Amino acid sequence: MNDLVGRYFDAAIAHLERVREEEADTIEAAAALLAEAITEGRRVFTFGAGHSSLPAQDVVYRAGGLVPMNLLNVPGMAGVTMMPAPLSSALERVSGLATATLDLTPATSGDVLFLISLSGRQVMPVELARYARDRGLKVIGVTSLAYPGEVPSGHPSGTYLKDHCDVVLDSKIAVGDGELTHPAAETTFGPVSTIVTSALMQAVVASAVGRLADRAAAGDAPAPPLFRSGNVPGGTEWNAKQMADNADRILYTY
């Protein structure tokens, strides 16, 4: 195997093993909030700007995922879908966009927001977390705690995403998000943040589903609302019923 390929896989595996061990308690804390929200009929939102939007999308409307998960989509924030792409980075620094975004959703007190930002330092994630908590939402931040110690906040308050969350999941990603080096490359490369952050999100969902399924097995609650693959027989019909049963909690259907 090419040395860089091997080093990349080693770095990704090492990060996954580290968060598995060191974030076990916070994963369970986040899963408890998610399971409680599902049980109480609340809505769940996910948000990430730039490439952080990928893990946010990964748990929404997908096979094996919980039905009442909604992507909080801000046009232009996904980065590579915007032309010119740097505009997405500029939008993340605009004050007031976060509050306007949340105000235009049906989010209410008791709902849950997963807020993903690798650095946790820009205006959008900080303002969105602060405002969401002011409105009574439970905020689960997914970020790297390496940044606050090394990179100044971009928010006027000097705070970071981590300072405005009910639970913080630390991805452990180093500043710069590059695991590899080469003598002729002038910066690091080989990011693993998407892999690790998606794994953290899916781990939280898995634990929450387990909690909900345990209650269902005990006869204390219905089965957890889960999607099936649309590529297996009956999957499309199953999913249509799930979305109809949870229509008041999902925002991606007509």
C-alpha positions as CSV (number, residue, x, y, z in Angstrom):
1,M,0.0,0.0,0.0
2,N,1.2,3.5,-0.8
3,D,2.7,5.0,2.4
4,L,0.5,8.0,2.4
5,V,-2.6,5.9,1.9
6,G,-1.6,3.7,4.9
7,R,-0.8,6.8,7.0
8,Y,-4.2,8.3,6.1
9,F,-6.1,5.2,7.2
10,D,-4.0,4.9,10.3
11,A,-4.8,8.5,11.2
12,A,-8.5,8.0,10.7
13,I,-8.7,4.8,12.7
14,A,-6.6,6.3,15.5
15,H,-9.1,9.3,15.7
16,L,-12.1,7.0,15.7
17,E,-10.6,4.9,18.5
18,R,-9.8,8.0,20.5
19,V,-13.2,9.5,20.3
20,R,-14.8,6.1,21.0
21,E,-12.8,5.9,24.3
22,E,-12.7,9.6,25.3
23,E,-16.1,10.7,24.2
24,A,-18.2,7.7,25.5
25,D,-19.9,9.8,28.2
26,T,-20.7,12.7,26.0
27,I,-22.0,10.5,23.3
28,E,-24.4,8.9,25.9
29,A,-25.4,12.4,27.2
30,A,-26.2,13.5,23.7
31,A,-28.1,10.3,23.0
32,A,-30.2,10.8,26.1
33,L,-31.2,14.2,24.9
34,L,-32.1,12.9,21.5
35,A,-34.1,9.9,22.8
36,E,-36.0,12.2,25.2
37,A,-36.8,14.6,22.3
38,I,-38.1,11.7,20.1
39,T,-40.2,10.3,23.0
40,E,-41.7,13.7,23.8
41,G,-42.7,14.3,20.1
42,R,-40.1,17.1,19.7
43,R,-38.3,18.1,16.5
44,V,-34.6,17.6,16.0
45,F,-32.5,19.9,13.8
46,T,-29.0,19.6,12.4
47,F,-26.8,22.3,11.1
48,G,-23.3,22.7,9.8
49,A,-21.6,25.2,7.5
50,G,-19.1,24.4,4.8
51,H,-18.0,20.8,4.9
52,S,-19.5,20.6,8.4
53,S,-22.8,20.4,6.5
54,L,-21.9,16.9,5.4
55,P,-22.2,15.2,8.8
56,A,-25.3,17.3,9.4
57,Q,-26.9,15.8,6.3
58,D,-25.7,12.3,7.0
59,V,-28.3,11.7,9.7
60,V,-31.3,13.3,7.9
61,Y,-33.7,11.3,5.7
62,R,-31.6,8.2,5.4
63,A,-31.9,4.4,5.7
64,G,-31.5,3.4,9.3
65,G,-31.9,6.9,10.5
66,L,-34.5,8.5,12.8
67,V,-37.4,10.1,11.0
68,P,-37.8,13.4,13.0
69,M,-34.3,14.7,12.0
70,N,-34.3,17.9,10.0
71,L,-31.5,19.7,8.2
72,L,-31.4,23.4,9.1
73,N,-30.5,24.5,5.6
74,V,-29.2,28.0,5.1
75,P,-28.8,28.8,1.4
76,G,-25.1,29.3,0.5
77,M,-23.8,27.7,3.7
78,A,-22.9,24.4,2.2
79,G,-19.8,25.8,0.5
80,V,-19.3,23.8,-2.6
81,T,-22.9,24.3,-3.7
82,M,-22.4,28.1,-3.8
83,M,-20.8,30.0,-6.6
84,P,-18.5,31.6,-5.8
85,A,-17.6,29.1,-3.1
86,P,-15.8,31.6,-0.8
87,L,-19.1,33.4,-0.4
88,S,-20.2,30.6,2.0
89,S,-17.2,31.4,4.3
90,A,-18.2,35.1,4.2
91,L,-21.8,34.3,5.1
92,E,-20.6,32.4,8.2
93,R,-19.2,35.7,9.5
94,V,-22.5,37.6,9.0
95,S,-24.2,38.6,12.3
96,G,-28.0,38.3,12.4
97,L,-28.2,35.4,9.9
98,A,-28.4,32.8,12.6
99,T,-31.3,34.4,14.4
100,A,-33.2,35.1,11.2
101,T,-32.7,31.4,10.2
102,L,-34.1,30.0,13.5
103,D,-37.0,32.5,13.6
104,L,-38.2,31.1,10.2
105,T,-38.4,27.6,11.5
106,P,-41.1,26.1,13.8
107,A,-38.4,25.3,16.4
108,T,-39.8,25.5,19.9
109,S,-38.6,25.1,23.5
110,G,-37.6,21.5,24.1
111,D,-36.5,20.8,20.5
112,V,-32.9,19.7,19.9
113,L,-30.3,21.2,17.7
114,F,-27.1,19.4,16.6
115,L,-24.7,22.2,15.7
116,I,-21.5,21.1,13.9
117,S,-18.5,23.4,13.5
118,L,-15.0,22.1,13.4
119,S,-13.4,25.3,14.8
120,G,-16.5,26.6,16.6
121,R,-15.2,30.1,16.3
122,Q,-17.2,31.8,13.6
123,V,-20.2,34.1,14.1
124,M,-22.8,31.8,12.6
125,P,-22.3,28.7,15.0
126,V,-21.8,30.9,18.0
127,E,-24.9,33.1,17.4
128,L,-27.0,30.1,16.4
129,A,-26.1,28.2,19.6
130,R,-26.7,31.2,21.8
131,Y,-30.0,32.0,20.2
132,A,-31.2,28.5,20.2
133,R,-30.6,28.1,23.9
134,D,-32.3,31.4,24.6
135,R,-35.4,30.0,22.8
136,G,-35.2,26.9,25.0
137,L,-33.7,24.4,22.6
138,K,-31.2,21.8,23.7
139,V,-27.9,22.4,21.8
140,I,-25.5,19.6,21.1
141,G,-22.3,21.0,19.7
142,V,-19.9,18.9,17.7
143,T,-16.6,20.6,17.4
144,S,-12.8,20.3,18.1
145,L,-11.7,21.6,21.4
146,A,-8.2,22.0,20.0
147,Y,-9.2,25.3,18.4
148,P,-10.2,27.5,21.4
149,G,-6.7,27.2,22.9
150,E,-4.9,28.1,19.7
151,V,-7.2,30.2,17.4
152,P,-9.0,33.4,18.5
153,S,-12.8,33.5,18.3
154,G,-14.3,35.3,15.3
155,H,-17.3,36.4,17.4
156,P,-17.3,39.8,19.1
157,S,-18.0,38.1,22.5
158,G,-14.8,36.1,22.3
159,T,-16.7,32.9,22.9
160,Y,-16.9,29.7,20.9
161,L,-19.6,27.1,20.1
162,K,-18.5,25.0,23.1
163,D,-19.5,27.8,25.4
164,H,-23.2,27.7,24.4
165,C,-24.0,24.0,24.4
166,D,-25.8,21.6,26.7
167,V,-23.5,18.8,25.5
168,V,-20.2,19.1,23.6
169,L,-18.8,16.3,21.5
170,D,-15.1,16.8,20.9
171,S,-13.9,15.4,17.5
172,K,-10.2,15.8,18.7
173,I,-9.3,17.1,15.2
174,A,-6.0,19.2,15.2
175,V,-6.0,22.8,14.1
176,G,-5.7,22.9,10.3
177,D,-7.5,19.6,9.8
178,G,-4.7,17.8,8.0
179,E,-3.2,14.5,9.1
180,L,-0.5,14.1,6.5
181,T,2.7,15.9,5.5
182,H,5.1,15.7,2.5
183,P,8.5,17.5,2.2
184,A,7.3,19.1,-1.0
185,A,3.8,20.0,0.1
186,E,3.6,23.4,1.8
187,T,0.7,22.6,4.1
188,T,-0.8,19.6,5.8
189,F,-3.4,17.5,3.9
190,G,-5.5,14.4,4.4
191,P,-8.4,15.7,6.6
192,V,-10.3,13.2,8.7
193,S,-12.8,15.6,10.3
194,T,-15.8,14.5,8.1
195,I,-15.2,10.8,8.9
196,V,-14.8,11.4,12.6
197,T,-17.7,13.9,12.9
198,S,-20.1,11.6,10.9
199,A,-19.1,8.7,13.2
200,L,-19.9,10.8,16.3
201,M,-23.3,11.7,14.9
202,Q,-24.1,8.2,13.9
203,A,-22.9,6.9,17.3
204,V,-25.3,9.3,19.0
205,V,-28.2,8.1,16.8
206,A,-27.4,4.5,17.4
207,S,-27.4,4.9,21.2
208,A,-30.6,6.9,21.1
209,V,-32.3,4.2,18.9
210,G,-31.1,1.6,21.4
211,R,-32.7,3.5,24.3
212,L,-36.0,3.9,22.4
213,A,-36.0,0.2,21.3
214,D,-35.4,-0.8,25.0
215,R,-38.4,1.1,26.0
216,A,-40.4,-0.4,23.2
217,A,-39.3,-3.9,24.2
218,A,-40.5,-3.2,27.8
219,G,-43.9,-2.1,26.5
220,D,-43.4,1.5,27.6
221,A,-43.2,3.1,24.2
222,P,-43.7,2.5,20.5
223,A,-40.9,1.3,18.3
224,P,-38.4,4.0,17.3
225,P,-39.4,5.8,14.1
226,L,-36.8,4.6,11.6
227,F,-36.4,4.8,7.9
228,R,-35.7,1.7,5.8
229,S,-33.7,1.6,2.6
230,G,-35.8,2.6,-0.4
231,N,-33.8,0.0,-2.4
232,V,-35.3,-3.0,-0.6
233,P,-38.8,-4.4,-1.2
234,G,-41.5,-2.4,0.6
235,G,-39.0,0.3,1.7
236,T,-40.6,3.1,-0.1
237,E,-44.0,2.3,1.3
238,W,-42.6,1.9,4.8
239,N,-40.9,5.3,4.6
240,A,-44.0,7.0,3.3
241,K,-46.0,5.7,6.3
242,Q,-43.2,6.9,8.7
243,M,-43.2,10.3,7.2
244,A,-47.0,10.5,7.3
245,D,-47.0,9.4,11.0
246,N,-44.4,12.0,11.9
247,A,-45.6,14.8,9.5
248,D,-45.8,17.4,12.3
249,R,-42.1,16.8,13.1
250,I,-40.5,16.8,9.7
251,L,-39.8,19.8,7.5
252,Y,-38.7,18.1,4.2
253,T,-42.1,17.0,2.9
254,Y,-45.0,18.9,1.4
